[in-house]
């Protein structure tokens, strides 16, 4: 019975620990991205001259371009960090929880 199997998983304290870890980590990364995005937008709104300043005097490339690229690249990087941790840690914990539930179900 699948309901019984799912109840075993839900009853496992490791399942709840996994939920807490994954949730905390997700919110941490999401908060970092939101802080960076909102900071970028606030600078554009209230101090646009910072991003309009040329990197090299007399040239046309301004600080807004590399900072904008940084915001985009940071999002990709943090997504990679989450995927790496999910594949290395969270997936293994999930497998262990499911394996334990199967063994108990088979017994």
Residue pairs with C-beta under 8 A, 6 or more apart in sequence:
4 105
5 101
5 102
5 105
8 100
8 101
8 104
8 105
9 15
9 97
9 98
9 101
12 97
12 100
12 101
14 93
14 96
14 97
14 100
15 97
17 93
18 90
18 93
18 94
18 97
21 89
21 90
21 93
22 86
22 90
25 82
25 85
26 82
29 78
29 81
29 82
32 74
32 78
33 74
33 75
33 78
36 71
36 74
37 71
40 67
40 68
40 71
43 50
43 51
44 51
44 64
50 63
51 62
51 63
51 64
51 67
52 62
52 63
52 64
53 62
53 63
54 60
54 61
54 62
54 63
55 61
55 62
55 63
55 66
